[in-house]
Amino acid sequence: AEGGAAVVVLSSDLPELIGITHRIVVLHRGRIAGEFASRATDSDQLLACATGASESDEQVEPIIKEARHVRA
């Protein structure tokens, strides 16, 4: 991009994207959901952004797993 050019790459291979880019823009439902410096992010963060997951979603999952073992 130093010469004023950019390359757009579309991929679901998140580790590859992190390895070949400087910046990643994530879309969710046709809108920009996040922008990340490739060296400062990971696949989990990108996937959460792309799927619209939030911290509250991550907190609920362990509780659901625990509740599956409870019998009435």
PDB file of N, CA, C, O and CB in Angstrom:
ATOM      1  N   ALA A   1       0.810  -1.195   0.000  1.00  0.00           N
ATOM      2  CA  ALA A   1       0.000   0.000   0.000  1.00  0.00           C
ATOM      3  C   ALA A   1       0.852   1.257   0.000  1.00  0.00           C
ATOM      4  O   ALA A   1       0.312   2.359  -0.089  1.00  0.00           O
ATOM      5  CB  ALA A   1      -0.921  -0.001   1.187  1.00  0.00           C
ATOM      6  N   GLU A   2       2.164   1.125   0.097  1.00  0.00           N
ATOM      7  CA  GLU A   2       3.038   2.298   0.106  1.00  0.00           C
ATOM      8  C   GLU A   2       2.894   3.108  -1.170  1.00  0.00           C
ATOM      9  O   GLU A   2       2.979   4.335  -1.137  1.00  0.00           O
ATOM     10  CB  GLU A   2       4.488   1.878   0.291  1.00  0.00           C
ATOM     11  N   GLY A   3       2.681   2.444  -2.280  1.00  0.00           N
ATOM     12  CA  GLY A   3       2.530   3.123  -3.555  1.00  0.00           C
ATOM     13  C   GLY A   3       1.106   3.545  -3.840  1.00  0.00           C
ATOM     14  O   GLY A   3       0.796   3.951  -4.960  1.00  0.00           O
ATOM     15  N   GLY A   4       0.231   3.458  -2.848  1.00  0.00           N
ATOM     16  CA  GLY A   4      -1.149   3.857  -3.023  1.00  0.00           C
ATOM     17  C   GLY A   4      -2.038   2.753  -3.563  1.00  0.00           C
ATOM     18  O   GLY A   4      -3.157   3.022  -4.000  1.00  0.00           O
ATOM     19  N   ALA A   5      -1.564   1.524  -3.541  1.00  0.00           N
ATOM     20  CA  ALA A   5      -2.353   0.402  -4.048  1.00  0.00           C
ATOM     21  C   ALA A   5      -2.769  -0.506  -2.899  1.00  0.00           C
ATOM     22  O   ALA A   5      -2.150  -0.517  -1.835  1.00  0.00           O
ATOM     23  CB  ALA A   5      -1.555  -0.395  -5.103  1.00  0.00           C
ATOM     24  N   ALA A   6      -3.820  -1.259  -3.135  1.00  0.00           N
ATOM     25  CA  ALA A   6      -4.287  -2.223  -2.138  1.00  0.00           C
ATOM     26  C   ALA A   6      -4.736  -3.482  -2.861  1.00  0.00           C
ATOM     27  O   ALA A   6      -5.089  -3.445  -4.040  1.00  0.00           O
ATOM     28  CB  ALA A   6      -5.447  -1.632  -1.272  1.00  0.00           C
ATOM     29  N   VAL A   7      -4.718  -4.586  -2.147  1.00  0.00           N
ATOM     30  CA  VAL A   7      -5.206  -5.855  -2.669  1.00  0.00           C
ATOM     31  C   VAL A   7      -6.300  -6.328  -1.731  1.00  0.00           C
ATOM     32  O   VAL A   7      -6.118  -6.348  -0.513  1.00  0.00           O
ATOM     33  CB  VAL A   7      -4.053  -6.919  -2.798  1.00  0.00           C
ATOM     34  N   VAL A   8      -7.437  -6.709  -2.296  1.00  0.00           N
ATOM     35  CA  VAL A   8      -8.542  -7.228  -1.492  1.00  0.00           C
ATOM     36  C   VAL A   8      -8.511  -8.751  -1.586  1.00  0.00           C
ATOM     37  O   VAL A   8      -8.510  -9.320  -2.678  1.00  0.00           O
ATOM     38  CB  VAL A   8      -9.929  -6.652  -1.974  1.00  0.00           C
ATOM     39  N   VAL A   9      -8.487  -9.395  -0.429  1.00  0.00           N
ATOM     40  CA  VAL A   9      -8.459 -10.856  -0.359  1.00  0.00           C
ATOM     41  C   VAL A   9      -9.685 -11.306   0.418  1.00  0.00           C
ATOM     42  O   VAL A   9      -9.929 -10.828   1.526  1.00  0.00           O
ATOM     43  CB  VAL A   9      -7.137 -11.381   0.311  1.00  0.00           C
ATOM     44  N   LEU A  10     -10.453 -12.218  -0.152  1.00  0.00           N
ATOM     45  CA  LEU A  10     -11.597 -12.813   0.541  1.00  0.00           C
ATOM     46  C   LEU A  10     -11.244 -14.253   0.851  1.00  0.00           C
ATOM     47  O   LEU A  10     -10.890 -15.017  -0.047  1.00  0.00           O
ATOM     48  CB  LEU A  10     -12.911 -12.721  -0.316  1.00  0.00           C
ATOM     49  N   SER A  11     -11.338 -14.629   2.125  1.00  0.00           N
ATOM     50  CA  SER A  11     -10.987 -15.989   2.501  1.00  0.00           C
ATOM     51  C   SER A  11     -11.610 -16.347   3.835  1.00  0.00           C
ATOM     52  O   SER A  11     -11.835 -15.483   4.682  1.00  0.00           O
ATOM     53  CB  SER A  11      -9.472 -16.160   2.560  1.00  0.00           C
ATOM     54  N   SER A  12     -11.885 -17.628   4.012  1.00  0.00           N
ATOM     55  CA  SER A  12     -12.340 -18.112   5.313  1.00  0.00           C
ATOM     56  C   SER A  12     -11.193 -18.782   6.065  1.00  0.00           C
ATOM     57  O   SER A  12     -11.385 -19.272   7.178  1.00  0.00           O
ATOM     58  CB  SER A  12     -13.513 -19.094   5.144  1.00  0.00           C
ATOM     59  N   ASP A  13     -10.004 -18.805   5.467  1.00  0.00           N
ATOM     60  CA  ASP A  13      -8.819 -19.382   6.102  1.00  0.00           C
ATOM     61  C   ASP A  13      -8.165 -18.296   6.955  1.00  0.00           C
ATOM     62  O   ASP A  13      -7.271 -17.588   6.493  1.00  0.00           O
ATOM     63  CB  ASP A  13      -7.811 -19.949   5.031  1.00  0.00           C
ATOM     64  N   LEU A  14      -8.618 -18.174   8.197  1.00  0.00           N
ATOM     65  CA  LEU A  14      -8.195 -17.068   9.054  1.00  0.00           C
ATOM     66  C   LEU A  14      -6.699 -17.062   9.347  1.00  0.00           C
ATOM     67  O   LEU A  14      -6.095 -15.991   9.280  1.00  0.00           O
ATOM     68  CB  LEU A  14      -8.949 -17.118  10.346  1.00  0.00           C
ATOM     69  N   PRO A  15      -6.058 -18.190   9.668  1.00  0.00           N
ATOM     70  CA  PRO A  15      -4.608 -18.150   9.884  1.00  0.00           C
ATOM     71  C   PRO A  15      -3.848 -17.660   8.644  1.00  0.00           C
ATOM     72  O   PRO A  15      -2.861 -16.935   8.764  1.00  0.00           O
ATOM     73  CB  PRO A  15      -4.105 -19.535  10.280  1.00  0.00           C
ATOM     74  N   GLU A  16      -4.310 -18.056   7.468  1.00  0.00           N
ATOM     75  CA  GLU A  16      -3.674 -17.588   6.239  1.00  0.00           C
ATOM     76  C   GLU A  16      -3.835 -16.073   6.099  1.00  0.00           C
ATOM     77  O   GLU A  16      -2.876 -15.376   5.769  1.00  0.00           O
ATOM     78  CB  GLU A  16      -4.273 -18.309   5.010  1.00  0.00           C
ATOM     79  N   LEU A  17      -5.039 -15.563   6.348  1.00  0.00           N
ATOM     80  CA  LEU A  17      -5.266 -14.116   6.263  1.00  0.00           C
ATOM     81  C   LEU A  17      -4.351 -13.351   7.206  1.00  0.00           C
ATOM     82  O   LEU A  17      -3.766 -12.334   6.832  1.00  0.00           O
ATOM     83  CB  LEU A  17      -6.723 -13.788   6.577  1.00  0.00           C
ATOM     84  N   ILE A  18      -4.232 -13.848   8.429  1.00  0.00           N
ATOM     85  CA  ILE A  18      -3.368 -13.186   9.412  1.00  0.00           C
ATOM     86  C   ILE A  18      -1.923 -13.179   8.916  1.00  0.00           C
ATOM     87  O   ILE A  18      -1.195 -12.208   9.126  1.00  0.00           O
ATOM     88  CB  ILE A  18      -3.463 -13.891  10.793  1.00  0.00           C
ATOM     89  N   GLY A  19      -1.512 -14.263   8.259  1.00  0.00           N
ATOM     90  CA  GLY A  19      -0.136 -14.377   7.793  1.00  0.00           C
ATOM     91  C   GLY A  19       0.212 -13.546   6.576  1.00  0.00           C
ATOM     92  O   GLY A  19       1.376 -13.188   6.400  1.00  0.00           O
ATOM     93  N   ILE A  20      -0.758 -13.225   5.728  1.00  0.00           N
ATOM     94  CA  ILE A  20      -0.438 -12.533   4.466  1.00  0.00           C
ATOM     95  C   ILE A  20      -0.888 -11.076   4.430  1.00  0.00           C
ATOM     96  O   ILE A  20      -0.679 -10.394   3.428  1.00  0.00           O
ATOM     97  CB  ILE A  20      -1.069 -13.266   3.316  1.00  0.00           C
ATOM     98  N   THR A  21      -1.496 -10.595   5.497  1.00  0.00           N
ATOM     99  CA  THR A  21      -2.024  -9.227   5.479  1.00  0.00           C
ATOM    100  C   THR A  21      -1.428  -8.365   6.583  1.00  0.00           C
ATOM    101  O   THR A  21      -0.820  -8.862   7.531  1.00  0.00           O
ATOM    102  CB  THR A  21      -3.535  -9.249   5.612  1.00  0.00           C
ATOM    103  N   HIS A  22      -1.620  -7.073   6.431  1.00  0.00           N
ATOM    104  CA  HIS A  22      -1.262  -6.118   7.482  1.00  0.00           C
ATOM    105  C   HIS A  22      -2.496  -5.686   8.261  1.00  0.00           C
ATOM    106  O   HIS A  22      -2.427  -5.374   9.450  1.00  0.00           O
ATOM    107  CB  HIS A  22      -0.561  -4.891   6.880  1.00  0.00           C
ATOM    108  N   ARG A  23      -3.624  -5.676   7.561  1.00  0.00           N
ATOM    109  CA  ARG A  23      -4.877  -5.203   8.154  1.00  0.00           C
ATOM    110  C   ARG A  23      -6.004  -6.102   7.676  1.00  0.00           C
ATOM    111  O   ARG A  23      -6.035  -6.526   6.521  1.00  0.00           O
ATOM    112  CB  ARG A  23      -5.158  -3.711   7.782  1.00  0.00           C
ATOM    113  N   ILE A  24      -6.938  -6.387   8.592  1.00  0.00           N
ATOM    114  CA  ILE A  24      -8.094  -7.220   8.248  1.00  0.00           C
ATOM    115  C   ILE A  24      -9.362  -6.463   8.611  1.00  0.00           C
ATOM    116  O   ILE A  24      -9.518  -5.988   9.736  1.00  0.00           O
ATOM    117  CB  ILE A  24      -8.041  -8.601   8.982  1.00  0.00           C
ATOM    118  N   VAL A  25     -10.267  -6.359   7.641  1.00  0.00           N
ATOM    119  CA  VAL A  25     -11.574  -5.753   7.874  1.00  0.00           C
ATOM    120  C   VAL A  25     -12.595  -6.887   7.814  1.00  0.00           C
ATOM    121  O   VAL A  25     -12.656  -7.629   6.834  1.00  0.00           O
ATOM    122  CB  VAL A  25     -11.897  -4.612   6.813  1.00  0.00           C
ATOM    123  N   VAL A  26     -13.393  -7.010   8.871  1.00  0.00           N
ATOM    124  CA  VAL A  26     -14.368  -8.094   8.983  1.00  0.00           C
ATOM    125  C   VAL A  26     -15.764  -7.550   8.704  1.00  0.00           C
ATOM    126  O   VAL A  26     -16.159  -6.519   9.247  1.00  0.00           O
ATOM    127  CB  VAL A  26     -14.308  -8.754  10.387  1.00  0.00           C
ATOM    128  N   LEU A  27     -16.505  -8.254   7.850  1.00  0.00           N
ATOM    129  CA  LEU A  27     -17.887  -7.890   7.553  1.00  0.00           C
ATOM    130  C   LEU A  27     -18.831  -8.852   8.254  1.00  0.00           C
ATOM    131  O   LEU A  27     -18.550 -10.046   8.362  1.00  0.00           O
ATOM    132  CB  LEU A  27     -18.144  -7.891   6.030  1.00  0.00           C
ATOM    133  N   HIS A  28     -19.939  -8.331   8.725  1.00  0.00           N
ATOM    134  CA  HIS A  28     -21.007  -9.152   9.303  1.00  0.00           C
ATOM    135  C   HIS A  28     -22.322  -8.579   8.810  1.00  0.00           C
ATOM    136  O   HIS A  28     -22.625  -7.408   9.040  1.00  0.00           O
ATOM    137  CB  HIS A  28     -20.945  -9.179  10.884  1.00  0.00           C
ATOM    138  N   ARG A  29     -23.100  -9.408   8.130  1.00  0.00           N
ATOM    139  CA  ARG A  29     -24.382  -8.986   7.555  1.00  0.00           C
ATOM    140  C   ARG A  29     -24.235  -7.774   6.630  1.00  0.00           C
ATOM    141  O   ARG A  29     -25.067  -6.867   6.636  1.00  0.00           O
ATOM    142  CB  ARG A  29     -25.369  -8.661   8.670  1.00  0.00           C
ATOM    143  N   GLY A  30     -23.171  -7.778   5.845  1.00  0.00           N
ATOM    144  CA  GLY A  30     -22.963  -6.738   4.849  1.00  0.00           C
ATOM    145  C   GLY A  30     -22.421  -5.423   5.369  1.00  0.00           C
ATOM    146  O   GLY A  30     -22.334  -4.455   4.614  1.00  0.00           O
ATOM    147  N   ARG A  31     -22.058  -5.365   6.625  1.00  0.00           N
ATOM    148  CA  ARG A  31     -21.519  -4.133   7.209  1.00  0.00           C
ATOM    149  C   ARG A  31     -20.172  -4.413   7.867  1.00  0.00           C
ATOM    150  O   ARG A  31     -19.890  -5.538   8.279  1.00  0.00           O
ATOM    151  CB  ARG A  31     -22.508  -3.533   8.239  1.00  0.00           C
ATOM    152  N   ILE A  32     -19.353  -3.378   7.959  1.00  0.00           N
ATOM    153  CA  ILE A  32     -18.066  -3.533   8.630  1.00  0.00           C
ATOM    154  C   ILE A  32     -18.313  -3.750  10.116  1.00  0.00           C
ATOM    155  O   ILE A  32     -18.900  -2.908  10.795  1.00  0.00           O
ATOM    156  CB  ILE A  32     -17.153  -2.291   8.393  1.00  0.00           C
ATOM    157  N   ALA A  33     -17.853  -4.899  10.608  1.00  0.00           N
ATOM    158  CA  ALA A  33     -18.044  -5.254  12.017  1.00  0.00           C
ATOM    159  C   ALA A  33     -16.788  -5.001  12.835  1.00  0.00           C
ATOM    160  O   ALA A  33     -16.857  -4.869  14.057  1.00  0.00           O
ATOM    161  CB  ALA A  33     -18.455  -6.714  12.144  1.00  0.00           C
ATOM    162  N   GLY A  34     -15.647  -4.932  12.172  1.00  0.00           N
ATOM    163  CA  GLY A  34     -14.405  -4.692  12.897  1.00  0.00           C
ATOM    164  C   GLY A  34     -13.234  -4.539  11.956  1.00  0.00           C
ATOM    165  O   GLY A  34     -13.263  -4.999  10.815  1.00  0.00           O
ATOM    166  N   GLU A  35     -12.201  -3.882  12.456  1.00  0.00           N
ATOM    167  CA  GLU A  35     -10.965  -3.693  11.702  1.00  0.00           C
ATOM    168  C   GLU A  35      -9.814  -4.014  12.646  1.00  0.00           C
ATOM    169  O   GLU A  35      -9.768  -3.514  13.770  1.00  0.00           O
ATOM    170  CB  GLU A  35     -10.849  -2.225  11.122  1.00  0.00           C
ATOM    171  N   PHE A  36      -8.887  -4.848  12.191  1.00  0.00           N
ATOM    172  CA  PHE A  36      -7.837  -5.357  13.057  1.00  0.00           C
ATOM    173  C   PHE A  36      -6.473  -5.264  12.391  1.00  0.00           C
ATOM    174  O   PHE A  36      -6.352  -5.481  11.185  1.00  0.00           O
ATOM    175  CB  PHE A  36      -8.129  -6.793  13.448  1.00  0.00           C
ATOM    176  N   ALA A  37      -5.449  -4.942  13.168  1.00  0.00           N
ATOM    177  CA  ALA A  37      -4.073  -5.093  12.712  1.00  0.00           C
ATOM    178  C   ALA A  37      -3.774  -6.586  12.777  1.00  0.00           C
ATOM    179  O   ALA A  37      -3.988  -7.212  13.815  1.00  0.00           O
ATOM    180  CB  ALA A  37      -3.051  -4.241  13.589  1.00  0.00           C
ATOM    181  N   SER A  38      -3.290  -7.156  11.701  1.00  0.00           N
ATOM    182  CA  SER A  38      -3.101  -8.605  11.623  1.00  0.00           C
ATOM    183  C   SER A  38      -2.219  -9.147  12.738  1.00  0.00           C
ATOM    184  O   SER A  38      -2.485 -10.221  13.278  1.00  0.00           O
ATOM    185  CB  SER A  38      -2.504  -8.973  10.290  1.00  0.00           C
ATOM    186  N   ARG A  39      -1.172  -8.410  13.081  1.00  0.00           N
ATOM    187  CA  ARG A  39      -0.245  -8.887  14.118  1.00  0.00           C
ATOM    188  C   ARG A  39      -0.828  -8.804  15.520  1.00  0.00           C
ATOM    189  O   ARG A  39      -0.279  -9.393  16.451  1.00  0.00           O
ATOM    190  CB  ARG A  39       1.037  -8.095  14.066  1.00  0.00           C
ATOM    191  N   ALA A  40      -1.930  -8.083  15.684  1.00  0.00           N
ATOM    192  CA  ALA A  40      -2.507  -7.873  17.019  1.00  0.00           C
ATOM    193  C   ALA A  40      -3.817  -8.626  17.218  1.00  0.00           C
ATOM    194  O   ALA A  40      -4.558  -8.331  18.156  1.00  0.00           O
ATOM    195  CB  ALA A  40      -2.737  -6.394  17.256  1.00  0.00           C
ATOM    196  N   THR A  41      -4.113  -9.591  16.353  1.00  0.00           N
ATOM    197  CA  THR A  41      -5.374 -10.323  16.471  1.00  0.00           C
ATOM    198  C   THR A  41      -5.131 -11.818  16.325  1.00  0.00           C
ATOM    199  O   THR A  41      -4.014 -12.251  16.042  1.00  0.00           O
ATOM    200  CB  THR A  41      -6.387  -9.841  15.415  1.00  0.00           C
ATOM    201  N   ASP A  42      -6.181 -12.595  16.518  1.00  0.00           N
ATOM    202  CA  ASP A  42      -6.086 -14.042  16.322  1.00  0.00           C
ATOM    203  C   ASP A  42      -7.378 -14.547  15.681  1.00  0.00           C
ATOM    204  O   ASP A  42      -8.346 -13.801  15.535  1.00  0.00           O
ATOM    205  CB  ASP A  42      -5.818 -14.775  17.675  1.00  0.00           C
ATOM    206  N   SER A  43      -7.375 -15.806  15.307  1.00  0.00           N
ATOM    207  CA  SER A  43      -8.526 -16.397  14.614  1.00  0.00           C
ATOM    208  C   SER A  43      -9.795 -16.337  15.446  1.00  0.00           C
ATOM    209  O   SER A  43     -10.876 -16.092  14.909  1.00  0.00           O
ATOM    210  CB  SER A  43      -8.230 -17.835  14.248  1.00  0.00           C
ATOM    211  N   ASP A  44      -9.680 -16.559  16.753  1.00  0.00           N
ATOM    212  CA  ASP A  44     -10.865 -16.534  17.621  1.00  0.00           C
ATOM    213  C   ASP A  44     -11.529 -15.163  17.622  1.00  0.00           C
ATOM    214  O   ASP A  44     -12.754 -15.060  17.553  1.00  0.00           O
ATOM    215  CB  ASP A  44     -10.485 -16.926  19.050  1.00  0.00           C
ATOM    216  N   GLN A  45     -10.723 -14.115  17.699  1.00  0.00           N
ATOM    217  CA  GLN A  45     -11.266 -12.755  17.709  1.00  0.00           C
ATOM    218  C   GLN A  45     -11.933 -12.429  16.372  1.00  0.00           C
ATOM    219  O   GLN A  45     -13.001 -11.817  16.346  1.00  0.00           O
ATOM    220  CB  GLN A  45     -10.152 -11.732  18.012  1.00  0.00           C
ATOM    221  N   LEU A  46     -11.317 -12.829  15.278  1.00  0.00           N
ATOM    222  CA  LEU A  46     -11.895 -12.573  13.955  1.00  0.00           C
ATOM    223  C   LEU A  46     -13.194 -13.339  13.759  1.00  0.00           C
ATOM    224  O   LEU A  46     -14.166 -12.796  13.235  1.00  0.00           O
ATOM    225  CB  LEU A  46     -10.901 -12.949  12.857  1.00  0.00           C
ATOM    226  N   LEU A  47     -13.210 -14.587  14.175  1.00  0.00           N
ATOM    227  CA  LEU A  47     -14.411 -15.408  14.032  1.00  0.00           C
ATOM    228  C   LEU A  47     -15.561 -14.857  14.868  1.00  0.00           C
ATOM    229  O   LEU A  47     -16.702 -14.823  14.408  1.00  0.00           O
ATOM    230  CB  LEU A  47     -14.118 -16.854  14.434  1.00  0.00           C
ATOM    231  N   ALA A  48     -15.268 -14.429  16.085  1.00  0.00           N
ATOM    232  CA  ALA A  48     -16.304 -13.843  16.938  1.00  0.00           C
ATOM    233  C   ALA A  48     -16.883 -12.592  16.289  1.00  0.00           C
ATOM    234  O   ALA A  48     -18.095 -12.375  16.325  1.00  0.00           O
ATOM    235  CB  ALA A  48     -15.736 -13.507  18.331  1.00  0.00           C
ATOM    236  N   CYS A  49     -16.034 -11.784  15.707  1.00  0.00           N
ATOM    237  CA  CYS A  49     -16.492 -10.565  15.044  1.00  0.00           C
ATOM    238  C   CYS A  49     -17.328 -10.904  13.805  1.00  0.00           C
ATOM    239  O   CYS A  49     -18.362 -10.280  13.566  1.00  0.00           O
ATOM    240  CB  CYS A  49     -15.290  -9.681  14.653  1.00  0.00           C
ATOM    241  N   ALA A  50     -16.889 -11.877  13.029  1.00  0.00           N
ATOM    242  CA  ALA A  50     -17.581 -12.243  11.790  1.00  0.00           C
ATOM    243  C   ALA A  50     -18.941 -12.878  12.042  1.00  0.00           C
ATOM    244  O   ALA A  50     -19.833 -12.786  11.198  1.00  0.00           O
ATOM    245  CB  ALA A  50     -16.727 -13.191  10.984  1.00  0.00           C
ATOM    246  N   THR A  51     -19.109 -13.518  13.188  1.00  0.00           N
ATOM    247  CA  THR A  51     -20.376 -14.188  13.483  1.00  0.00           C
ATOM    248  C   THR A  51     -21.289 -13.355  14.365  1.00  0.00           C
ATOM    249  O   THR A  51     -22.421 -13.751  14.645  1.00  0.00           O
ATOM    250  CB  THR A  51     -20.114 -15.514  14.147  1.00  0.00           C
ATOM    251  N   GLY A  52     -20.802 -12.206  14.802  1.00  0.00           N
ATOM    252  CA  GLY A  52     -21.611 -11.355  15.666  1.00  0.00           C
ATOM    253  C   GLY A  52     -21.616 -11.809  17.109  1.00  0.00           C
ATOM    254  O   GLY A  52     -22.435 -11.340  17.900  1.00  0.00           O
ATOM    255  N   ALA A  53     -20.710 -12.720  17.470  1.00  0.00           N
ATOM    256  CA  ALA A  53     -20.633 -13.195  18.860  1.00  0.00           C
ATOM    257  C   ALA A  53     -20.143 -12.068  19.757  1.00  0.00           C
ATOM    258  O   ALA A  53     -19.402 -11.185  19.323  1.00  0.00           O
ATOM    259  CB  ALA A  53     -19.693 -14.430  18.979  1.00  0.00           C
ATOM    260  N   SER A  54     -20.567 -12.113  21.003  1.00  0.00           N
ATOM    261  CA  SER A  54     -20.128 -11.109  21.969  1.00  0.00           C
ATOM    262  C   SER A  54     -19.584 -11.811  23.194  1.00  0.00           C
ATOM    263  O   SER A  54     -19.652 -13.036  23.296  1.00  0.00           O
ATOM    264  CB  SER A  54     -21.285 -10.152  22.353  1.00  0.00           C
ATOM    265  N   GLU A  55     -19.041 -11.038  24.129  1.00  0.00           N
ATOM    266  CA  GLU A  55     -18.534 -11.618  25.373  1.00  0.00           C
ATOM    267  C   GLU A  55     -19.633 -12.345  26.123  1.00  0.00           C
ATOM    268  O   GLU A  55     -19.378 -13.387  26.728  1.00  0.00           O
ATOM    269  CB  GLU A  55     -17.925 -10.535  26.261  1.00  0.00           C
ATOM    270  N   SER A  56     -20.841 -11.825  26.097  1.00  0.00           N
ATOM    271  CA  SER A  56     -21.928 -12.478  26.823  1.00  0.00           C
ATOM    272  C   SER A  56     -22.209 -13.859  26.244  1.00  0.00           C
ATOM    273  O   SER A  56     -22.569 -14.774  26.985  1.00  0.00           O
ATOM    274  CB  SER A  56     -23.197 -11.616  26.781  1.00  0.00           C
ATOM    275  N   ASP A  57     -22.051 -14.027  24.922  1.00  0.00           N
ATOM    276  CA  ASP A  57     -22.218 -15.341  24.308  1.00  0.00           C
ATOM    277  C   ASP A  57     -21.178 -16.318  24.855  1.00  0.00           C
ATOM    278  O   ASP A  57     -21.491 -17.477  25.129  1.00  0.00           O
ATOM    279  CB  ASP A  57     -22.107 -15.241  22.772  1.00  0.00           C
ATOM    280  N   GLU A  58     -19.936 -15.844  25.012  1.00  0.00           N
ATOM    281  CA  GLU A  58     -18.864 -16.694  25.511  1.00  0.00           C
ATOM    282  C   GLU A  58     -19.107 -17.084  26.962  1.00  0.00           C
ATOM    283  O   GLU A  58     -18.729 -18.182  27.372  1.00  0.00           O
ATOM    284  CB  GLU A  58     -17.518 -15.989  25.375  1.00  0.00           C
ATOM    285  N   GLN A  59     -19.725 -16.217  27.740  1.00  0.00           N
ATOM    286  CA  GLN A  59     -19.975 -16.500  29.143  1.00  0.00           C
ATOM    287  C   GLN A  59     -21.119 -17.490  29.314  1.00  0.00           C
ATOM    288  O   GLN A  59     -21.126 -18.251  30.282  1.00  0.00           O
ATOM    289  CB  GLN A  59     -20.280 -15.214  29.892  1.00  0.00           C
ATOM    290  N   VAL A  60     -22.074 -17.499  28.413  1.00  0.00           N
ATOM    291  CA  VAL A  60     -23.236 -18.378  28.523  1.00  0.00           C
ATOM    292  C   VAL A  60     -22.882 -19.816  28.172  1.00  0.00           C
ATOM    293  O   VAL A  60     -23.422 -20.740  28.779  1.00  0.00           O
ATOM    294  CB  VAL A  60     -24.361 -17.884  27.621  1.00  0.00           C
ATOM    295  N   GLU A  61     -22.005 -20.029  27.225  1.00  0.00           N
ATOM    296  CA  GLU A  61     -21.674 -21.372  26.753  1.00  0.00           C
ATOM    297  C   GLU A  61     -21.244 -22.314  27.876  1.00  0.00           C
ATOM    298  O   GLU A  61     -21.767 -23.427  27.929  1.00  0.00           O
ATOM    299  CB  GLU A  61     -20.580 -21.291  25.723  1.00  0.00           C
ATOM    300  N   PRO A  62     -20.318 -21.943  28.790  1.00  0.00           N
ATOM    301  CA  PRO A  62     -19.950 -22.879  29.856  1.00  0.00           C
ATOM    302  C   PRO A  62     -21.126 -23.220  30.768  1.00  0.00           C
ATOM    303  O   PRO A  62     -21.220 -24.347  31.256  1.00  0.00           O
ATOM    304  CB  PRO A  62     -18.821 -22.299  30.683  1.00  0.00           C
ATOM    305  N   ILE A  63     -22.011 -22.277  31.002  1.00  0.00           N
ATOM    306  CA  ILE A  63     -23.171 -22.529  31.854  1.00  0.00           C
ATOM    307  C   ILE A  63     -24.093 -23.547  31.193  1.00  0.00           C
ATOM    308  O   ILE A  63     -24.622 -24.433  31.863  1.00  0.00           O
ATOM    309  CB  ILE A  63     -23.935 -21.217  32.142  1.00  0.00           C
ATOM    310  N   ILE A  64     -24.285 -23.424  29.889  1.00  0.00           N
ATOM    311  CA  ILE A  64     -25.129 -24.370  29.157  1.00  0.00           C
ATOM    312  C   ILE A  64     -24.527 -25.770  29.240  1.00  0.00           C
ATOM    313  O   ILE A  64     -25.248 -26.745  29.452  1.00  0.00           O
ATOM    314  CB  ILE A  64     -25.291 -23.933  27.674  1.00  0.00           C
ATOM    315  N   LYS A  65     -23.215 -25.873  29.074  1.00  0.00           N
ATOM    316  CA  LYS A  65     -22.563 -27.182  29.154  1.00  0.00           C
ATOM    317  C   LYS A  65     -22.747 -27.801  30.534  1.00  0.00           C
ATOM    318  O   LYS A  65     -22.998 -29.001  30.646  1.00  0.00           O
ATOM    319  CB  LYS A  65     -21.069 -27.057  28.829  1.00  0.00           C
ATOM    320  N   GLU A  66     -22.625 -26.984  31.595  1.00  0.00           N
ATOM    321  CA  GLU A  66     -22.808 -27.486  32.956  1.00  0.00           C
ATOM    322  C   GLU A  66     -24.245 -27.945  33.176  1.00  0.00           C
ATOM    323  O   GLU A  66     -24.473 -28.965  33.827  1.00  0.00           O
ATOM    324  CB  GLU A  66     -22.435 -26.406  33.982  1.00  0.00           C
ATOM    325  N   ALA A  67     -25.202 -27.219  32.652  1.00  0.00           N
ATOM    326  CA  ALA A  67     -26.617 -27.527  32.864  1.00  0.00           C
ATOM    327  C   ALA A  67     -27.021 -28.840  32.197  1.00  0.00           C
ATOM    328  O   ALA A  67     -27.986 -29.473  32.627  1.00  0.00           O
ATOM    329  CB  ALA A  67     -27.485 -26.392  32.334  1.00  0.00           C
ATOM    330  N   ARG A  68     -26.317 -29.251  31.177  1.00  0.00           N
ATOM    331  CA  ARG A  68     -26.644 -30.506  30.493  1.00  0.00           C
ATOM    332  C   ARG A  68     -26.459 -31.713  31.412  1.00  0.00           C
ATOM    333  O   ARG A  68     -27.057 -32.765  31.186  1.00  0.00           O
ATOM    334  CB  ARG A  68     -25.775 -30.667  29.242  1.00  0.00           C
ATOM    335  N   HIS A  69     -25.643 -31.564  32.431  1.00  0.00           N
ATOM    336  CA  HIS A  69     -25.371 -32.670  33.351  1.00  0.00           C
ATOM    337  C   HIS A  69     -26.307 -32.673  34.555  1.00  0.00           C
ATOM    338  O   HIS A  69     -26.236 -33.578  35.386  1.00  0.00           O
ATOM    339  CB  HIS A  69     -23.935 -32.603  33.827  1.00  0.00           C
ATOM    340  N   VAL A  70     -27.172 -31.688  34.662  1.00  0.00           N
ATOM    341  CA  VAL A  70     -28.099 -31.581  35.790  1.00  0.00           C
ATOM    342  C   VAL A  70     -29.363 -32.368  35.465  1.00  0.00           C
ATOM    343  O   VAL A  70     -29.904 -32.267  34.364  1.00  0.00           O
ATOM    344  CB  VAL A  70     -28.440 -30.089  36.104  1.00  0.00           C
ATOM    345  N   ARG A  71     -29.820 -33.142  36.423  1.00  0.00           N
ATOM    346  CA  ARG A  71     -31.070 -33.897  36.234  1.00  0.00           C
ATOM    347  C   ARG A  71     -32.114 -33.364  37.192  1.00  0.00           C
ATOM    348  O   ARG A  71     -31.806 -33.012  38.331  1.00  0.00           O
ATOM    349  CB  ARG A  71     -30.853 -35.427  36.457  1.00  0.00           C
ATOM    350  N   ALA A  72     -33.350 -33.305  36.726  1.00  0.00           N
ATOM    351  CA  ALA A  72     -34.449 -32.776  37.550  1.00  0.00           C
ATOM    352  C   ALA A  72     -34.963 -33.814  38.514  1.00  0.00           C
ATOM    353  O   ALA A  72     -35.886 -33.541  39.282  1.00  0.00           O
ATOM    354  CB  ALA A  72     -35.591 -32.284  36.675  1.00  0.00           C
TER     355      ALA A  72
END
